[in-house]
Every structure is written in structure tokens, then in C-alpha cells.
Amino acid sequence: MTEQDKNKKENTNEDDKKSVKDSIEVRAKQMGVEVLTEVPTNADKDSVQSLSEDIARQNHMIIFDTDKKTNTLHVAMSNPQDVNALNVLRFIAQKDRMNIVAYLASDEVMEGLFKLYGSAEQAVEDVVQSFEIEGESESDSLNVIDDKESIQDAPVAKLVHVIIKHALDGKASDIHIEPIDKTYRVRFRQDGILHSSLTFPLEVGKAVISRIKILSNLKIDEKRKPQDGRFRINDKGNDIDFRVSSLPVVEGEKIVMRVLEKDRQTFDLKELGMMGTQYEMFLERIMEPFGMILMTGPTGSGKSTTLYAFLKILNGEERNIITLEDPVEYFVPGINQSQVKPEIGYTFASGLRSILRQDPNVIMVGEIRDGETAELAVHAALTGHLVFSTVHTNNAVGALPRLIDLGIEPFLIASSVRVIAAQRLVRRICEYCKEEEHIPDNVVEKVREGLIGVSDEEKRKYGLDPNAPFKFQHGKGCKKCGGLGLQGRLALYEAIDIDHDMQNLITEEDGNMPKVEKLARKKGFITLKQDGILKMLLGLTTLAELERVTEGDMSIGGKMDEITDEDEMHEEMKHKHD
């Protein structure tokens, strides 16, 4: 979608919202009632709970506040003239001799108010109360192993539902449920950062853990060793998978659920953040019939998502695409995806051997972890297959010594590898509260130094004017981003193209990192830091985010340059001595 299309869509949405608002105001005036324009931030939970959720939804109304001074119930309604709803309200009001003030509310506001019924605090309270009713004491915790019926009680199931719902509403990628200091804590990972959500008593936590294990088809009586499972829910028509991992810890058992929401995931290179020469190079390289493309970076840096974006471009009837993953995170129609199972001997190495007998055009290997897998992947790349894979290194050039450590000869690396890229994720500035910010002159100078070596042509490819003054932006915080000023994530890339000159250097110098880096810089290599600076100047992310992800040195690769200079100095001294 182009920027023009996005703006057009946003304008249409704004027009629609304005039309709905005007319509509601006209209706409210005709009925002689006030309009509730948004969900009140100070809505009274006790007032909400005074009317059951079933009755509230059935009559499209919700009591959001009780004014005890004036004995008044404040009620949001979809239709303040609904006779049945008014009769229910009158019955409640007459019982306590209360007055009624009705407000006309849009469907959006009503849905926001109904979410108050699903508050995590209330769900925890319900579970605790249910345990107290069953006669549980602090010293006698719930036996969730033998009593499956207790585990599947409505309050526990509701609490699990509320935790999942809050994670989805907050666009969390992971849910952590862990024992800590005789309680259980729930944390959500949002845009790569963990945030605490709620805590509940130990016995409640044990019941929640067991409930999730039942959903995931795990053994609830096995607490001594880790287990893996998954389950699926349907939320508003969308199928959402949860990959579940249990781990025994000192104080009990920890569960981590990875949220795999297919519709939310972006498999588009430009939307992920690939720009400039790197984007052009990748588009060219992934269309080649054979060779290897390696993505590097730590766990959770988005490597697999980038590889999925490559596969999406190549996915067509004319290509046989097979993946070998641990685990399969996203199911993609048209691609043959296989999950390794080391416990039965189905590893990356054995799986790759089988894949090579399946007449593949494109192969994706989730990760190269050992020498055998590395050797088979290189062999596949040399015998007419396009291979995508990942390795765990800190930067792109670090993949060379890693492959050599795994037993691959430098000349084979030079012949098989086409591109080595590194990746990190930073948080995007919230589009709803973005504003310009002032940066001290000394920091601006450091940013300028960080762009040394980046050509004007490259800056233009990113959409920047090389002669324009630097502008820095940040998010001031709003309701859309929860006051953080940041929402969503963006990838930073650095990529080394293994062309003819680079192949010769890798072969002759046994993958010497400083020399490879120096040659790459001569050819216009954009580092992670420089890619981040350019995106920061485009107003996509902040300086603080860039510092967090790239260790705040403002010159990634600077140390490498120092090593290069020192290396050259030793060579000069050696020649003089000779």
C-alpha cells in the first residue's frame, strides 16, 4: 500500500468516525439525553458489576458510575428508549431508590465498557473466592494434579481467557506466567519489552498453569522436565495459535506462550523496514537459482520473519519450497513446512538429507547449529538449490568465523554464500503522538559522524534530502500507545554482498573479519547503526531506541576500523623488517 493510499484510507476512516459522531449527537438531541463520547477513565467497577454481563449485553446497556450523593445511576445505552432495558433499570433503581441518567453511546464505546467485565483483577478475585468456598487454606494448596474438575472450574478458565484477551488487546508477542516470591506473576512482551500485568496467589497460579497445560495437551502431572505444546483459539473470526513451553524452576513451574497471530504478522520487506541498496540487493539475490542467504542476530531479532518475507516473494506454483523449522511458527499455504523432532532422531541434519531427495528449488533451514547441518546446507547451495538459514552471531561479518568454526572451508563459504545480513528490532514512534524534539548539538555531531561513509545517493534512496538539516522526532505519549510514545516495531539491517572481489578475499585471507569489513565499507556497506540513524532521521524511531539496540556506541564497526588500522600497521612493520 502506497503512502497516498494510506493517507486516503486514514482520511476515509476519519470521515466515517465524524459521520457516526454527528449521527449520534443528532439522535441524542432528539431523545433528550447526553452523549457518552468515550469510555470514562474513572468508570466504577463495582457499579459495572452491579448488573451481570449477560443482562447488560442482552439489553445493550451498562451502569458505569453510581453517584451516592445524589443517589443516581449513570448508564450507557445503545438505545435509551429501549422499553425492556428501561424496565430492568427501573427495577434495579426502585430497589435502592436511585435515580437514572441515561447516555447514548456508540457501539465502539459500548464495547470498550463491556471490556470492564473482563478485568484481570476481578477474574483473580473470582478464582480466589472459589478456592475459599472449596475450603482451601493457605497451608493446603489446591491439588491440581488429581482433581481435573477443579482445574476446569469456570473461574480458572475465565482467568486464563482474560490473560489471553489482555495479551491480544495489547498486541503482546509473548505471555510469561511465572512463580516469584510465593505468588505468580504475569508479564506480557510488547514490542520486545516485558511489562508486568498482574500477580495472583500461588494456588491460583498452579491452577492456571494446569489449565494451560490441559489446553496444550501437555502432561499436567509432569513437573520435573520441560514440555512443549500448542493450542489454537478463534478471536473475532481470526485463528490465533499459541506455542506453549513449560519449564521447571525453583519455586514451581513457568509457562511461556508465544502468540502466533497470522493476520497481525507482516511478511513484507518494506513494511519490515528494508530500504535503500540493501532492499535492491536482496530482491536481486533471492531471485537467483542457487546459493545461500544467511541472516544473523540474537534470538527474537526477527530473522525468521525476514526469511518468511523472502519465501512469500518466491512462493509460486513453479517452485518447490520446503522448510525445516524448530518449531513451525506460521503456516504458509503453498509451502511445505516440516518441524524437527530431535527426540526421535529427526534433526536439522537428518531432515535436510531427506529434503534434498524431495526435488526442492528453495530450502529454508531454521538454524545452522552444528557442522553436519552447515556442511549439508553448503552442499545444497552448491548443487543448484537456493538456501535460506540463520546463525547466531552479533553482526554480519561474524558469520564467517562461525561457519569456519563449524568446519566449513573458506573457499566453500566464498562459493556458496551470496549474502550475509544482520538484523535487530527497534520500536517505532507512535504515529498518533509523534512530534519534533530538540537534540543537543554534541549529540547531533555524533549522529553526523555516524553517517560518515554513507553516500548522498544512498540517503536519497532512503527518502532523505542530503542537504537538509537533521530533524529528530519522538512520541509524547497518548492513549493509542499507552503513554509510551512507541508502538510497533521496525527492523534494522546490515548486509554484505559476497561478490567476486569478496569471494577472492574470503578465500585468500581465510575469512579475515577486519579485511572483509574494510572491503565491504569500500563498496558502500551500510552498518546496523547507520541504517538506524537514517531511519531515525526519517522519523521512524528514536535516538534512545537506537542506542538501546546498538549498545550506544554511535559508531558500530568503529572498533573494527581500529583493528583494521592496527592490522595494517603490523603488516607495514613486517615489510620494513623484511
C-alpha positions in Angstrom: 0.0 0.0 0.0 1.5 3.4 -1.0 1.7 6.4 1.3 -1.0 8.1 -0.7 -3.3 5.1 -0.3 -2.6 5.0 3.4 -3.5 8.7 3.8 -6.6 8.2 1.7 -7.7 5.3 3.9 -6.9 7.3 7.1 -9.0 10.3 5.8 -11.9 8.0 4.9 -11.8 6.5 8.4 -11.7 9.9 10.0 -14.7 11.0 7.8 -16.6 7.8 8.8 -15.9 8.5 12.5 -17.1 12.1 12.1 -20.2 10.9 10.3 -21.0 8.4 13.1 -20.4 11.1 15.8 -22.7 13.6 14.1 -25.4 10.9 13.7 -25.2 10.0 17.4 -25.4 13.7 18.5 -28.5 14.2 16.4 -30.2 11.1 17.9 -29.2 12.1 21.4 -30.8 15.6 20.9 -34.0 14.0 19.6 -34.2 11.7 22.6 -33.3 14.5 25.1 -30.2 12.6 26.5 -26.5 13.3 26.7 -23.8 11.6 24.6 -21.1 9.4 26.1 -18.2 10.2 23.6 -15.6 7.8 25.1 -15.1 5.2 27.8 -14.8 7.0 31.1 -11.3 6.6 32.6 -12.7 6.5 36.1 -15.5 4.1 35.5 -16.6 2.4 38.8 -16.0 -1.4 38.6 -18.5 -2.0 41.5 -21.2 -0.2 39.5 -20.3 -2.2 36.4 -20.6 -5.5 38.4 -24.0 -4.5 39.9 -25.5 -5.7 36.6 -24.5 -9.1 35.3 -22.6 -9.1 32.0 -25.3 -11.4 30.3 -28.1 -9.0 31.2 -26.0 -5.9 30.2 -25.2 -7.3 26.8 -28.7 -8.6 26.2 -30.1 -5.1 26.8 -27.2 -3.2 25.3 -26.6 -1.1 28.5 -24.0 -0.9 31.2 -24.0 1.0 34.6 -20.6 2.8 34.6 -21.0 5.0 37.7 -23.1 5.4 40.9 -23.3 8.9 42.4 -24.1 8.2 46.1 -24.5 11.9 46.9 -27.4 12.3 44.5 -28.5 8.6 44.5 -28.0 8.5 40.7 -27.1 5.6 38.4 -25.2 6.7 35.3 -26.0 4.2 32.4 -24.6 4.0 28.9 -27.1 2.6 26.4 -27.2 1.8 22.7 -30.9 2.9 22.7 -32.1 5.0 25.7 -35.7 4.4 24.5 -35.5 0.6 24.7 -38.5 -0.3 26.8 -37.2 -3.7 28.1 -33.9 -2.2 29.1 -35.6 0.7 30.9 -37.8 -1.8 32.8 -34.7 -3.6 34.0 -33.1 -0.4 35.1 -36.3 0.8 36.9 -36.4 -2.5 38.8 -32.8 -2.0 40.0 -33.3 1.7 40.7 -36.5 1.3 42.7 -35.0 -1.4 44.9 -32.4 1.1 46.2 -34.4 4.2 45.5 -32.0 5.5 42.9 -32.4 8.0 40.0 -31.4 7.1 36.5 -29.4 9.2 34.0 -29.1 7.5 30.6 -26.4 8.3 28.0 -26.4 7.4 24.3 -23.2 5.6 23.4 -21.7 4.3 20.1 -21.1 0.6 19.5 -17.3 1.3 19.9 -17.8 3.0 23.3 -20.2 0.2 24.5 -17.7 -2.5 23.5 -15.0 -0.6 25.5 -17.2 -0.5 28.5 -18.1 -4.2 28.2 -14.3 -4.9 28.5 -14.5 -3.8 32.1 -16.3 -7.1 32.9 -13.2 -8.9 31.8 -10.8 -7.2 34.1 -8.0 -9.4 35.3 -8.3 -8.2 38.9 -12.0 -9.3 39.0 -11.1 -12.7 37.4 -8.4 -13.3 40.0 -10.8 -12.4 42.8 -13.4 -14.8 41.5 -10.8 -17.7 41.5 -9.6 -16.9 45.0 -13.2 -16.8 46.2 -13.9 -20.1 44.5 -11.0 -21.6 46.4 -12.2 -20.2 49.7 -15.6 -21.8 49.1 -13.9 -25.1 48.5 -12.4 -24.8 51.9 -8.8 -24.2 50.9 -6.4 -22.8 53.5 -3.0 -21.2 53.0 -1.2 -24.3 54.1 -3.4 -26.7 52.0 -2.9 -25.7 48.3 -5.2 -26.9 45.6 -4.2 -30.4 44.3 -4.4 -29.7 40.6 -2.8 -33.0 39.7 -5.6 -35.3 40.8 -8.6 -33.0 40.5 -9.1 -32.1 36.9 -12.6 -30.9 37.5 -11.3 -28.2 39.9 -8.8 -27.1 37.2 -11.6 -26.7 34.7 -13.8 -24.7 37.0 -15.3 -21.6 35.3 -13.3 -19.1 37.4 -9.9 -20.6 36.4 -11.0 -20.9 32.8 -12.2 -17.3 32.8 -8.9 -16.1 34.3 -6.9 -17.8 31.5 -9.3 -16.3 29.0 -8.8 -12.9 30.5 -5.0 -13.2 30.4 -5.1 -14.2 26.8 -7.6 -11.5 25.9 -5.4 -8.8 27.5 -2.4 -10.1 25.7 -4.2 -9.9 22.3 -5.6 -6.4 23.1 -2.1 -5.2 24.0 -0.6 -6.8 20.9 1.8 -8.9 23.0 4.1 -11.3 21.3 4.7 -13.5 24.4 2.9 -14.2 27.7 5.1 -15.2 30.8 3.4 -16.8 33.8 6.0 -17.5 36.5 6.3 -18.2 40.2 8.0 -15.4 42.2 8.2 -14.9 45.9 5.2 -17.2 46.8 3.0 -15.6 44.2 2.5 -16.0 40.4 3.3 -13.1 38.1 2.0 -12.5 34.6 4.1 -10.4 32.2 3.5 -9.5 28.5 6.2 -8.8 26.0 5.1 -5.9 23.9 7.3 -4.5 21.1 10.2 -6.5 22.5 9.9 -5.2 26.1 8.5 -7.2 29.1 5.8 -5.4 31.1 4.2 -6.7 34.4 0.5 -7.2 34.1 -0.8 -8.8 37.4 0.0 -11.1 40.2 -2.1 -13.7 41.9 -1.7 -16.2 44.8 0.4 -19.4 44.4 -2.6 -21.8 44.4 -4.3 -19.7 41.7 -1.1 -19.8 39.7 -0.9 -23.6 39.9 -4.4 -23.9 38.7 -3.8 -21.5 35.8 -0.6 -23.4 34.8 -2.5 -26.7 34.8 -5.4 -25.2 32.8 -2.9 -24.1 30.1 -1.2 -27.5 30.1 -4.6 -29.2 29.5 -5.3 -26.8 26.6 -1.9 -27.5 25.2 -2.3 -31.3 25.6 0.7 -31.5 28.0 1.0 -33.9 30.9 -0.2 -32.0 34.0 1.5 -34.4 36.4 4.9 -34.0 34.8 6.6 -31.1 36.5 10.2 -32.4 36.5 11.1 -31.7 32.9 10.3 -29.1 30.2 7.4 -29.7 27.8 6.3 -28.1 24.6 2.8 -27.9 23.1 0.4 -25.6 21.3 -3.3 -24.7 21.1 -5.5 -22.5 18.9 -8.3 -20.1 19.7 -10.6 -18.2 17.4 -10.8 -14.5 18.2 -13.4 -12.4 16.2 -13.0 -14.8 13.2 -9.2 -14.9 13.4 -7.4 -18.2 14.2 -4.6 -17.5 16.7 -2.0 -20.1 17.6 -0.2 -20.2 21.0 3.1 -22.0 21.2 3.4 -23.2 24.9 6.6 -24.0 26.7 6.7 -25.2 30.3 9.9 -25.1 32.4 10.6 -26.4 35.9 12.0 -23.6 38.1 13.0 -23.5 41.8 9.6 -22.1 43.0 7.4 -24.2 40.8 6.7 -24.2 37.0 7.0 -21.4 34.5 4.9 -21.2 31.3 5.7 -19.0 28.3 3.2 -18.7 25.5 4.3 -17.3 22.1 1.4 -15.6 20.4 1.3 -16.5 16.7 -1.3 -14.3 15.1 -1.0 -14.8 11.4 -3.1 -11.7 10.4 -1.0 -9.4 12.6 2.3 -10.6 11.2 3.9 -8.7 8.4 5.7 -10.6 5.7 6.6 -7.6 3.5 10.2 -6.4 3.3 9.4 -2.7 3.0 7.0 -2.8 5.9 9.6 -4.7 8.0 12.0 -1.8 7.3 14.3 -2.9 4.5 15.3 0.1 2.4 17.9 1.5 0.0 20.6 -0.5 -1.6 20.1 -3.4 0.8 16.5 -3.8 -0.4 17.6 -3.8 -4.1 20.4 -6.3 -3.4 18.1 -8.7 -1.6 15.4 -8.6 -4.3 18.1 -9.4 -6.9 19.8 -12.2 -4.8 16.7 -14.1 -3.8 15.8 -14.5 -7.5 19.0 -16.4 -8.2 18.5 -20.1 -8.8 21.1 -21.2 -6.2 23.3 -20.0 -3.4 22.9 -19.4 0.4 21.5 -16.3 2.1 22.3 -16.1 5.8 20.5 -14.0 8.5 22.3 -13.4 11.8 21.4 -11.9 15.1 20.3 -12.9 18.6 17.1 -14.8 19.4 14.0 -12.6 18.9 15.6 -10.2 16.4 13.1 -11.1 13.6 15.4 -13.2 11.5 12.7 -15.9 10.7 10.2 -13.2 9.8 12.6 -11.8 7.2 13.1 -15.2 5.8 9.3 -15.7 5.6 9.1 -12.4 3.7 11.7 -13.9 1.2 9.6 -17.1 0.8 6.4 -15.1 0.3 8.0 -13.3 -2.7 9.2 -16.7 -4.1 6.0 -18.7 -3.3 4.5 -19.8 -6.6 3.5 -23.0 -8.5 6.7 -23.1 -10.4 8.9 -23.5 -7.2 9.0 -26.4 -4.7 9.7 -24.6 -1.4 10.4 -26.8 1.7 11.3 -25.5 5.2 12.8 -27.3 8.1 11.9 -25.4 11.4 12.1 -25.7 15.1 9.3 -25.1 15.7 7.0 -24.1 12.7 5.7 -20.8 13.8 3.5 -19.7 10.9 1.7 -21.9 8.5 2.0 -20.6 5.0 -0.2 -22.0 2.2 1.8 -23.3 -0.8 5.0 -24.0 1.3 5.9 -27.5 2.6 6.8 -26.9 6.2 8.4 -29.6 8.4 9.2 -29.5 12.1 12.3 -31.2 13.5 11.9 -33.6 16.4 15.3 -34.4 18.0 13.8 -36.8 20.4 13.1 -39.3 17.6 16.3 -38.5 15.7 14.6 -36.1 13.2 17.2 -33.2 13.4 18.1 -30.4 11.1 20.9 -32.6 9.6 18.7 -35.7 9.0 15.8 -33.6 7.9 18.0 -31.7 5.4 19.2 -35.0 3.9 15.5 -36.0 3.4 14.6 -32.6 1.9 17.3 -32.9 -0.7 15.6 -36.1 -2.0 12.3 -34.1 -2.4 13.4 -32.2 -5.5 13.3 -28.7 -3.9 14.0 -25.4 -5.5 14.2 -23.4 -2.3 15.1 -24.7 1.1 14.8 -22.8 4.4 16.7 -24.3 7.4 15.6 -22.7 10.6 19.1 -22.5 12.1 22.6 -23.8 11.4 23.7 -25.2 14.8 26.3 -27.8 14.0 28.9 -28.8 11.5 26.8 -31.5 9.8 23.9 -29.1 9.1 26.3 -26.5 7.9 28.0 -28.9 5.5 24.7 -30.2 4.1 23.4 -26.6 3.6 26.6 -25.5 1.8 26.4 -28.7 -0.3 22.8 -27.9 -1.2 23.7 -24.3 -2.2 26.5 -25.6 -4.4 24.3 -28.2 -6.2 21.6 -25.9 -7.5 19.4 -25.0 -4.6 18.6 -21.6 -3.1 19.1 -22.0 0.7 17.9 -19.6 3.4 19.1 -20.0 7.0 20.2 -18.3 10.2 23.2 -18.3 12.5 23.6 -16.8 16.0 26.3 -14.0 15.7 26.4 -10.4 16.7 26.9 -8.9 13.3 27.0 -9.9 9.6 30.8 -10.4 9.2 30.8 -12.6 12.4 29.1 -15.3 10.4 32.3 -16.1 8.6 34.4 -17.3 11.6 31.3 -19.0 12.9 31.0 -21.1 9.7 34.7 -21.8 9.8 34.4 -22.9 13.4 31.8 -25.4 12.3 34.3 -26.9 9.8 33.4 -25.2 6.5 36.4 -24.3 4.4 36.7 -20.6 3.4 36.7 -21.4 -0.3 33.4 -23.3 0.1 31.9 -20.3 2.0 33.0 -18.0 -0.8 31.5 -20.3 -3.5 28.1 -20.9 -1.7 27.2 -17.8 0.3 25.6 -14.9 -1.6 24.6 -12.5 1.2 25.2 -12.3 4.9 22.9 -10.0 6.8 22.5 -9.0 10.5 19.2 -7.8 12.0 17.9 -6.0 15.1 14.4 -4.7 16.1 13.7 -1.3 17.4 10.3 0.2 18.5 8.6 2.6 16.1 7.5 6.1 17.1 3.7 6.2 17.7 2.1 7.8 14.6 -0.7 9.4 16.7 1.5 11.4 19.0 4.7 12.0 17.0 6.3 15.4 17.4 9.7 17.0 16.8 12.2 17.1 19.7 15.3 19.1 20.4 18.6 17.3 20.5 21.8 18.8 21.9 24.5 19.9 19.4 27.1 17.5 20.6 24.7 14.6 20.0 23.8 15.9 16.5 27.6 16.0 15.8 27.9 12.3 16.9 25.0 11.4 14.6 26.7 13.2 11.7 29.9 11.3 12.4 27.9 8.1 12.4 26.9 8.7 8.8 30.5 9.1 7.5 30.8 6.8 4.5 27.1 6.9 3.6 26.8 8.4 0.2 24.3 11.1 -0.8 22.8 8.7 -3.3 22.1 6.2 -0.5 20.5 8.9 1.6 18.2 9.7 -1.4 17.3 6.0 -1.7 16.1 6.2 1.9 14.0 9.2 1.0 16.2 11.8 2.8 17.5 15.1 1.4 21.3 15.0 1.9 21.5 18.8 2.3 18.5 19.3 4.7 19.2 19.9 8.4 18.7 16.9 10.8 15.2 16.5 12.3 14.6 14.3 15.4 11.2 13.1 16.5 9.7 11.3 19.4 6.3 10.3 20.7 4.9 12.4 23.5 2.6 9.6 24.7 -1.1 9.0 24.1 -3.9 6.5 24.6 -3.1 4.6 21.4 0.4 3.8 22.6 -0.4 3.6 26.3 1.6 6.7 27.1 4.9 5.2 25.8 5.2 7.2 22.6 6.2 4.0 20.9 4.1 1.5 19.1 5.0 -1.4 16.8 8.5 -2.5 15.7 10.9 -1.9 12.8 13.9 -3.9 11.6 17.4 -2.6 11.2 19.7 -4.3 8.7 23.3 -4.6 7.6 24.1 -6.8 4.6 27.3 -7.9 3.0 27.1 -8.8 -0.7 29.5 -11.7 -1.5 30.5 -10.6 -5.0 33.6 -11.7 -6.9 36.1 -9.4 -5.0 34.7 -10.6 -1.7 34.9 -14.2 -2.7 38.6 -13.8 -3.5 39.3 -12.0 -0.2 37.5 -14.7 1.9 39.4 -17.5 0.1 42.8 -15.8 0.3 42.5 -14.4 3.8 40.6 -17.3 5.4 37.6 -15.1 6.2 39.6 -12.4 8.0 36.9 -10.3 9.7 38.6 -6.8 9.6 39.7 -7.1 6.0 36.2 -8.3 4.9 34.6 -5.4 6.8 37.0 -2.9 5.2 36.3 -4.1 1.7 32.6 -4.1 2.4 32.8 -0.4 3.5 34.7 0.5 0.4 31.7 -1.0 -1.6 29.2 1.1 0.3 28.3 -1.3 3.2 25.7 0.3 5.5 26.1 -0.8 9.1 23.2 -1.5 11.5 23.9 1.8 13.3 23.9 3.8 10.1 20.7 2.1 8.9 19.2 3.0 12.3 20.4 6.6 12.0 18.8 7.0 8.6 15.5 5.6 9.8 15.7 7.8 12.9 16.1 10.9 10.6 13.1 9.7 8.7 11.1 9.9 11.9 10.5 6.1 12.2 12.3 5.5 15.5 14.1 7.5 18.3 17.7 8.0 19.3 17.1 6.3 22.6 15.8 3.2 20.8 18.8 3.2 18.5 21.2 3.5 21.5 19.4 0.6 23.3 19.7 -1.8 20.4 23.2 -0.9 19.1 24.8 -0.6 22.6 25.0 3.2 22.4 28.5 3.4 20.8 27.3 5.7 18.0 29.8 4.1 15.6 29.1 0.4 15.2 32.1 -1.0 13.4 34.4 1.7 14.9 36.2 -0.9 16.9 36.6 -2.9 13.7 38.2 0.0 12.0 40.7 0.3 14.8 41.6 -3.3 14.4 42.0 -2.9 10.7 44.3 0.1 11.2 46.4 -1.9 13.7 46.5 -4.9 11.4 47.8 -2.7 8.5 50.4 -1.1 10.8 51.7 -4.6 11.7 51.9 -5.5 8.0 53.9 -2.3 7.3 56.3 -3.0 10.1 56.8 -6.6 8.8 57.6 -5.3 5.3 60.1 -2.8 6.7 61.7 -5.5 8.7 61.9 -7.8 5.7 
